[in-house]
């Protein structure tokens, strides 16, 4: 537990009496029902966000062309690389907030929240500056097709300018989920999507006094949309006087320090590294896809839009599991953890399985929305769906298990397992099988890596020594 000054203790007693047990308490009640109720708003938010990417890809592909769609595919991978590390520290902060809130220590939760926001924003500003400078270099390292290069650089530089605002939006959302509020981030996402979808064609084509900006207009629309979502979250935080709002001297919590900073670095660094590994592995894959030609790149970009739907349940459920387990740790209710994890696994299999079947069944007309029904890329993309889609069920299982382990501070071994799956296994299979299988070696490397990661994560969950040390999870810093 965090030691408080007499003044902080007095404030904490008042706040605890008013809020924690009536708002966002995930430590009691039916487990499956609580998990589903908490995850549904995140699932809706993810769905809305994915539809946003889906519609924007259609705008870009149809209004500008396949080269522009390939450019945004490459640029988005680079952008996520910079978000990845920040997301890791945000995840660590969210876990810590949940632990404090589960223990009823609202002042400590605010301190963790403030430290998380301040640290993430500093990283985001540094990332934006580096991205603006090195955007062309990174895109060249990915072997982006020459006819997409200028478009990608333009798009990516505008996106980098928006990274600090997107980071603030993300960290605010993650913090609110840590105290059990999943609805405010959902509404924020809905506002962002409405702005983004509405502004994309307007900024791309121009209208009245608004000039036609082409692919840069798509990035500008995303920037304005993120700004709107962030403004809504700040409004909610203070209008509703939510537990994490900072006032007066509490703004000093925005300067990372002490045990909370130590926890963020010790746990957030491997989490962020894990996200960076995923992002860098994706960059390598996109580079390999680019070598297969612009049709394959466009096919992969369109397929990714569909696969985003498949990741939604796992992301939502994993976040819900992590939040519930973190609060259970703070409350000392370790007996709930296995039941939460099992409920998460079952929910993921059902939701992701149903979505996988639907997307494979209707893949051709859906892919045609991005590429045009007569594009040669459609056949390639349909082929990818048959090979890769089912692996997202397995991937989701790894993510749910990871949500439990993350809440207990188990971060290094999952990182090692993931590293092995993404690089030696995936790339080893690709280079070893390419002479015989051609481009299919690249597509089959996805499910093989997912299976290796799932087996390793499950082994760690069953046999890891974290269960013996679970009483230390909240005390560690």
N, C-alpha and C positions, 0 to 999 in steps of 0.2 A: 504493500500500500504506500501511496505517496504521503509524506508528512506535510501537514498544513500549518501555517501560522495561525494564531488565535483568531485573527480577523477573517482569514479564509475559511476556518472551521465554522465560524458563525454564519458566514454567507452560505456555506455548503449545507448546513443544517436547514436553513430556510428554503434553499432550492430543492433539496431532497424531499422535503415535506410537500412541495407543490407539484413536482413533475415526474420523477423517474418511474414510479409505480403506475402512473396513469397514462404514460406516453412511451411507446416504444419498448415495453418490457417483453423480451423474448425468452425469459427464463422459466416461464410457467405456461400451462395450458397444453392442449393436445399438440403433439410434435408435428405430425404431418400437416394438420390444418394450419398451424402457426407458420410452418415453413412455406406452404403454398400461398397463404395470405400475404406473407412478406415478400415472396419471390414474384408474385404476379405483377405488381407495379414495376419491378425491375424488368420483367419479361416484356411487358407492354412498352416500357421505355426503350429496351433493346430493339423491339419490333419496329417501333416508330423510327428509331435511328437507322435501322437497316433499310426500311422503306425509303428513307431519305437518300441513302447512298444508292439504292436501286433506281429511284426516280432521277437523281442527278446524273447517274451513269447513262440513263436513257437520253436525258437532255444533251449531254456531252457527245454521246455516240451519234445521235441523230442530227443535232444542230451543227456540229462541227465535223465529226467523222471518226473513223476507226483509229486514225493516228492520234487523235486527241484522247480517245478512250485508253489507248495503250500508254499515252503520256501520263494520264492521271493514275493509272494502275501503278506505274513505276514511282511516281512522285508520292503517292500515298504510303507506299512501303517505306520510303525514306522518312517521311513525316512521322510514321509510327515509331521508327527507330529512336527519334528524339523524345517522343511521349513515353516510351517504354520505361526508361530509368525513373522518370518522375512518377509514373504509375506505381512502380515498386515501393517507393517511399510513401506514397499515398495509401497503399494497401497496408503497410506496416502501421501507419498512423491510425487507420480505421480499426485494425485489430486492437490496438492499445486503447482507443476510445471505447470500443465495445467492452473490453475488460473492466475499465474504470466505471463505465455506466452500469454494467451488471453488478458491480460491487456497491453501487449507490454513491460513488465519489464523483459528483458532477464537476467540481472545481478541477480535479485532475483530468477529467475528460476534456474540459475547455482548454487546459494547458496543452494537452496532446494535440487537440485540434489546431490551436494557434501555432504551435511548433510545426505541425505538418503543413499548414498553409504557407508559412513563411519560408520553410525550407524548399518546398516544391516550387514556389514562385521564383526563388533565386535560381534554381536549376533551369526553370523554363526560360527565364530571361537570357541566361548564358547560352542555352540551346538555340534560341531564336537568332542570336547574333552569329553563332557559328554556322547555323544553317544558311543564313543569308550569304555568308562568305563562300561556303564550300558546296553549295547546292550543285553546281555544274560538275564538280569533281566526283561527287558521290554518284550522280547519274551516269557518268562515263564508266565508273567502276562496275556498274550493273549491266554494262554492254547494251544500253538502251538503243533501239534502232535510230539511225541518224534522222529519219523523217519525223521522229517524235521528240527530238532533243530540245529544240527551242520552246515548243509548247510546254514540255515538262518543267523546264527551268522557270518559265514565267509563272506557271501554276504553283510550283513548290515555294518560290520566294514569297508569294502572297500568303500561302499557308503558314510559313514560318513566322510571319509578322503576327499571325493570330494565335500562335502557340501560348503566350502568357495568359490570354483570356480563356482559351480552351482549358488550360491547366487549372485556373481558378475555378472554372465550372466543374471540372472533374473532381477536384479535392473537396469542394463544398458538398458535392453529391455524395462522395464516399464517406465524409464525416457524418452527414445526416443519416446515412444508412447504419453507421456504427451505433447510433442511439435509437435505431429502430424506425426511422422515418424514411420509408421508401417511396412515398407518394409525391413529396415535393420534387425530388429529382425527376420523377416521371413527368410531372407537369412542365418542368423546365425543358425537358427534352422535347415535349410536344410543341412548345413555343418555338424552340430552335428549328424544328423540322418544318413547321408552317412557314417560318421566315425563309428558310433555305430553299424549299421547294418553290415558293412563290417568287423569290428574287433571282433564282438561277436563270430562267429564260429571259427575264427582264434585263439582267446584267450582261448576259451572253450576246443577245441580239440588239439591245439598246431600245429606248423608247422615249420620245420627246426630248427633254434636256439630258437624259441619261445616255451616255455614249455606248456604242457597242464595244465590249471589252473582250469578246471571245472567251478563250479558256481562262483568262485572268478574271473574268466576270464570275465564273463558277467559284473560284477561290474566294473572291470578295463576298459573294453571297454567304459562303460558309463562315466567313469572319463576322459578318453582321449578325448572323443567326446565333453564333456562340456568344456574342456580346449580349444579345437579348436574353438568352437562357441564364447567363450569369447574373444579370440584373434581377431577374425574377427570383433566383435563389436568395440573393441578399435581401430582397424585399420580404420574402417569406421568413427568413431567419430573424429579422428584427420586428416585423409587424406582429408575428405570432409569439414573439419572445421565446424562441426555441432554446432548449438547454445549452446549445453550443454557441450562442451569440456572445460576442465579446464587447465589453463596455469599459470606458474610463481606463483604469490602470491595467485591465486585462489585456489591452492591446499590446502590452509588453510581452505577452506570450507568443507574439508573432516572431520574436527573436529566438531562434532555437537554442536551447541550453539545457544542461543538467541531464538527469536520467532519461527524460523523454527524447532528447537528441541522441543519447547513447543507444536507446532502444531502436529509434528510427534507422540509425546507421547500421547497427548490428543485424537487424532483421530486414530492413528495407534494401540494403545493398544486395544481398543475394536475391531478393524478390525482384529488384530492378534489373539485376544481371540476368535473371531468368527471362524477363520480358525482352531484354536486349538480345538474348540468344535467339528467342523466337523471331524477333524482328530481323536480326542479321541472317538467320537461316532462311527467312522469307526473301530477303534481298538476294541471297545466293540462288535460291530457286527461281526467282524472277529473271536473274541473269542467265540461268540455264534455259529457261523458257524462251527468252529473247533469241537465243541461238537457233531456235527452231523456226524462227521467222515471225513476221508481224501477225499472220493469221493465228498462230499458236498463242502469241501474247494477248491478242484481243480475246481469243477463246478462254484463256486462263483468267483474264480480267473479268469477263462476263460470268464465268463459273464462280469466281470468288464472291460475286454479288449474291448468288444463290446460296453458297456455303455460309455466308454470314447469317442467313436465317437458321441454319443448322446449329450454329454456335450459341444462338440466343438462349435456349433453355439451360444449357450447361453453365453459361456465364451467370445467369440469374440465380440458378439453384446453388452454384458454388459460392456466390456472394452471400446468399441467404444462409447457407450452412456455416460459412465463416463467421457471420455476424451472430448467429444463434450460439455457436460454440464459444465465441469470445465472451459473450455475456454470461454464458453458463460457467466459464472459467472464473470470471470475476465474482460470481455468486457462489462459487464452490460446489456447483451441481454437476460434477463430472459424470454422474450416472446417466445423464441425458445425452451424452455425446454420441455413443454408439447408435442410439435410436435416431438421432438427427442425421448422422451419416447414412444410415440405411434408408431412411426416408428420402434423402437426397439422391441416392443411387437409383432407387426405384422410380422416382419422378423423372430423372434424366433419361432412363431407358425408354419409358413410355413416350415422353414428349419428343425426344430426338428421333426415336424410331418411327413414329408416325410422320414427322416432318420429312425424314429421309425418303420414305416410301412415296410421299406426295411429290417431292421435288424430282425424283427419278421418273415418275410416271408422267409428269407434265414438263419435263426439262426442255424439250424442243421448242414448244411455243413460248416458254418463258425466256429462253436464250435468244429467240428471234426478236424479242423486244429490244435487246441491246444491239444486236448485230445485223438485224434484217434477215428475213426468212431465207433469202437466197445467198447469204454470205457463206463462203467456204469454211469460215471459222465455226459455223454452227455445228457441223458434223464433228469437228475436233472437240468442241465443248461438250457435246452429248456423250462422246466417248469418255471424257474425263469424269462425267457424272457417274457412269456405271462403275468405274474403277475406284474412285475416291470417296464417294458420298457416304457409304456405310461406315467408313472409319471414324466419322464424327460421333457415332454412338460410343465407340471405344474411347475416343479422346475426351468425351464428356465425363466418362467414369473417372478418368485421371484427374480432371478438374475438380470434381466433387470431393474426392479423397484429398486433393491438395488444399481445399478449403478448410478441412478439419485440421490437417497438419499445420497449415499456416497460422491458424488461431492459437496453436500450442507453441508457436515459435520454431517449428521444425522446418528449416528453410535450406540448409546446405545440401543435405542428401537428395531432396527432390531436384535441386539444381544440377547435381551430378548426374542423376538419372536422365534428366531432360537433355543435358549436354550430349550424353552418349547416344540417345535416340535421334537427336536432330543432326548430329554431324557424323561420327564414325558409322552409325547404322544407315542413316538415310543416304548420305553421300557415298558411303562404301558400296551400298547396293547399286546406286545409280551408275557409278563408274565401272563396277564389276559386270553389271548386266547390260550396259548400253550397247556393246558390240553385238550382242545377240538380240536384244529387244528393241533397240532404237529408242524413240521418245517414250515408249511405254515403260521403260525402266524408270524414267522420271516420275511418271504418274503413279506407278506401283510403290515408289519409295515412300509415299504419304501413308498409306495404311500400314506398311511394315513398321515405320517409325512410331506410329500411334500405338500399335500393339506392344512394342517394346516398352514404351513409356508407361502404358497402363499396367503391364505386368510388374514393372519395377515399383510403381507407386503403390500398387496393392500389396506387394511384399513388404514394403516399408510400413504401411498402415497396420498390417497384421503382426509383423515380427519386430518392429522398431521399439527401442527402449523408451520412447516418449511417454508410454503409459505409466512406467515406473516413476517418471519425473513430473507427472502431470500437476502435482500440488505445487511445484515450483514455477509453473508457467506464468502466473500473475505476479509473482515476486521478482522474476528475472527482469533485468533492465539492460 
